[in-house]
Amino acid sequence: MNTVHDNLLAIKNKIQKIALECDRDPNTIELIAVSKTKPVEQITEAINAGQISFGENYVQEGVEKINYFKQALPDTPLIWHFIGPLQSNKSKLVAENFDWMHTIDRFKIAQRLNDQRPTHMAKLNVLIQVNISQEMSKSGVSPSDVTDLVKQVINLPNLSLRGLMAIPEIENDFNKQLNVFRQMQQLLYSLQADYPFMDTLSMGMTGDMQAAIVAGSTMVRIGTAIFGARQYL
Ligand SMILES: *Cc1c(COP(=O)(O)O)cnc(C)c1O
């Protein structure tokens, strides 16, 4: 079995290769290691291999890991991304512990995070989640409602609106993946005319990373290819 260290190296090489093939600077693509369900031992392996950005989906689990590493590695600055759906009664834990929040899908949650962000902390970086495949079951705002939400979120002083995030419907065909990610890219382009500080596109997972990078992703969220398959209880 490959180690986390080897897997990280392989993914970084892959990102670099894809970026160069589509004339992008590999340094403009950040790798987020999605560590949900994975133990702190595996995260430690990733840290020892130089990884500093991690993504977590479940609030409680994420906060436990953040606190663990504050104690265990107080001198290693890590960056924690909340990438799961958030119930409003758990927003305080995200506001108090995470550096990024990728799944803003309504003003109410943004407002709560703003009000609950401790003043001694840096602004919470936030992304608006777009329901780009227009699936009934998935969260995220529909593309036509994004601009209205942007206009509201930029008024919140403790949040820094950085861009958009999407989890498209699972699709194995590269061209179909690309087509959906291109819609995200266009959406961000059109917003950047008025909101140039929106510089981030969080898209691409183990199964669709290549298409996401070709379509301009600046943050890929990779779990399986780094930590192996997840087991759910
Ligand atoms: C689990 C998850 C990932 C990582 O998916 P892999 O297919 O394991 O790379 C990325 N983003 C989100 C929002 C996730 O929930």
The ligand as an SDF file (V2000), in Angstrom:
LIG
                    3D

 15 15  0  0  0  0  0  0  0  0999 V2000
  -15.1440   14.1770    0.5210 C   0  0  0  0  0  0  0  0  0  0  0  0
  -15.0460   15.4480   -0.2270 C   0  0  0  0  0  0  0  0  0  0  0  0
  -13.9580   15.7220   -1.0670 C   0  0  0  0  0  0  0  0  0  0  0  0
  -12.8690   14.7190   -1.3830 C   0  0  0  0  0  0  0  0  0  0  0  0
  -13.3650   13.7410   -2.2500 O   0  0  0  0  0  0  0  0  0  0  0  0
  -12.4080   12.5980   -2.8580 P   0  0  0  0  0  0  0  0  0  0  0  0
  -13.2270   12.0380   -3.9530 O   0  0  0  0  0  0  0  0  0  0  0  0
  -12.1520   11.6230   -1.7700 O   0  0  0  0  0  0  0  0  0  0  0  0
  -11.1760   13.2490   -3.3510 O   0  0  0  0  0  0  0  0  0  0  0  0
  -13.9120   16.9690   -1.6650 C   0  0  0  0  0  0  0  0  0  0  0  0
  -14.8620   17.9020   -1.4500 N   0  0  0  0  0  0  0  0  0  0  0  0
  -15.9160   17.6770   -0.6560 C   0  0  0  0  0  0  0  0  0  0  0  0
  -16.9120   18.7550   -0.4520 C   0  0  0  0  0  0  0  0  0  0  0  0
  -16.0500   16.4440   -0.0320 C   0  0  0  0  0  0  0  0  0  0  0  0
  -17.1180   16.2360    0.7460 O   0  0  0  0  0  0  0  0  0  0  0  0
  1  2  1  0
  2  3  1  0
  2 14  2  0
  3  4  1  0
  3 10  2  0
  4  5  1  0
  5  6  1  0
  6  7  2  0
  6  8  1  0
  6  9  1  0
 10 11  1  0
 11 12  2  0
 12 13  1  0
 12 14  1  0
 14 15  1  0
M  END
$$$$
